[in-house]
Amino acid sequence: MKYFVVLLLGSVFFFSSCFSARKAGKIADLKVDAKEFSFGIIRAYFEEDCDRVYKSFSDSIILMDGDGIFSIEGMEDKICESVKSAVRDNSKTIVDYLAMYQIKMYTPLELETELEAQLPDYYIPDPSDVFYVGGALKPEEALGPNFIWDDMFVFMVRREGSVWKIKGVSG
């Protein structure tokens, strides 16, 4: 009987380890997909492709700074103004951005624990939520030119069905 318990506990531990590894793998895959979508948004900023960015928004957007949730209906001009202001120096390219800025992808829990970010009470996390945080210069570039509007490079994406959407913005 002792051997059975030991074997059973070993099986539970093995199952638990496999489950944790599978969950970590799913999160890593989710972040890769979210990053690919997010890079498309960043590319659209550099190309000033307002239409692409506007169509990438969910119907309702969560303002992560505490101002609530709002509909994007009728906001196309305002969003386009923001897109055209995202890159302050038109001589810079996405290659410059990738070379000079830190880019991190966070789950909501990672954002709260690693960055000690306070998420608004009205925000209800979805398992597919991933935060793109790419508004800070790399440490070695700290004295370099800051050529972006950093708020535009911090946003949350969510998979809605089979399509990624921008669901949250810095505000």
N, C-alpha and C positions, 0 to 999 in steps of 0.2 A: 504494500500500500504506500509506503514512503516513496518508493521509486515512481509510482504513478503521479503523486503530488509534485515531485520534483520535475518530472517530465512535463506535466501540465503547466506548471509555472514557467518552465523554459519555453513552452509553446506560446503562452500568453505574452511573454517578453518578446519573443521573436515576432509575433503578430503585431504587437504594439510598435516595435521598431520598424517593421515594414510599412505600417500605416503612417507613421511619422515621416518616413522617407518619401512615401508616395505623396503625402500632403505637401511636403517641401518641394517636391518635383512639380506638382501642379501650380504652386505659387510661383516658382521660377519660370515655368512656361507662360503663365498668365502675365508676368512682368515683361517677358520678351515680346509677347503679342502687343501689350499695352505700349511698350517703348517704340515698337515699329509704327503703330498708329500715331503716337505722339510726335515722332520725328516727321511724319507727314504734315502735322500741324505746324511744326517749327519751320519746315521747308516752305509752307504756304506763307508764313510771316515774311520770310526773306523775299519771296516772289510777289508779296502783297496780293495774294489770291484770296480776296474777301469772300468770294462765293464758296470756295472750298472750306474755309473756316466756318462760315455761317452754317453750311450744310452738315458740318461735323458736330454741331451742338445738339444736345438733347432738347426736347420741347420745353423742359423746365430745367433751370440752372440753380444750383446751390451756391450761394455766396458764402465762402468759407470764413469770411471775416466777421460773421455774425449778423449780417443784414437781411437774412432770410432766403427764401426761394422765390424765383420769378420766372415768368414765361419769356421766351425770346421772341414771341410774336411781335412784329413791328420794330424789332431792334436791329434790323439788318444794317442800317446806316451807322448806328452807334458802334456795332461790332466792327464794321469796316474801318471806321476812324481809329479804333484801337489796333486793328491789324496793321494799318499804315503807320502807326506810331510805335509798334513793337520793336523795330530796329531803328535806332537813332542815327546810325552812320551808314548810309547807302553804299559806301565803298566796301563794307564788310560783307562776307558771305557766310553761308552755313558752315563751310570748312573752318573759317575763323572762329565761329561760335563753338564748334565742337572742340577746337584746339584750346580755347581759352576758358571755357565755362565748365563747372562741375555739373554732371547730370546724374541724378539718382532717381530710382523708382521705389516707392514705398507703399506697402499696404497701410490701411488706416491704423492698425495696431503698431506697426513699425514707426509711422509718422509720430504717433503719440509718445512712444517709448524712446526712440532714438533722437528725435528732434525736440522732444518735450512740447509738441504742438498741442494746443487746446482746440479740439474740434467743436463746432457749435452743437448745442443740445438738439436742435431740430434735424441734424444730419443723422440719417439711419444708414449705416454701412451695408453695402451689398457685397457678397463674396467676390465679385469681379472688380471692385473698386481698386484703382491704382493711382497714386499721386505721382505726377511728373514734377520734379523739383530741379530746375535748371537755370536759376537766375543769379547764381553767385559765381564770381570768378574763381578759378583754381588758385590755391595758395601761391603758387609760383608766378601767377599772373596778377596778383593783388595790386600791383602798381600800374598795370596796363590799363588801356582805355575800356571803360564800361560802356559798351555801345548798344545795350538793349534796355528796354523798359522791363525791369525784372518781374513785376507782377504778371506780365503776359507769359512768362516762362515758368509759372507755377499754376498747375491746374490738375483736376482729377478727371480721370476717364473711367468709363463703365461700359461693360458689354451689355447691350440691350438686344436680346435675342442673339443673332449671330453677327451683329454690327457694333463696332466700337463707337462711342460718342463722348464728347466733352460733357461732363455732368456737373462739375464744380469748378469755380474760378476763385482766384485769390481775392478779388474785390476791388 
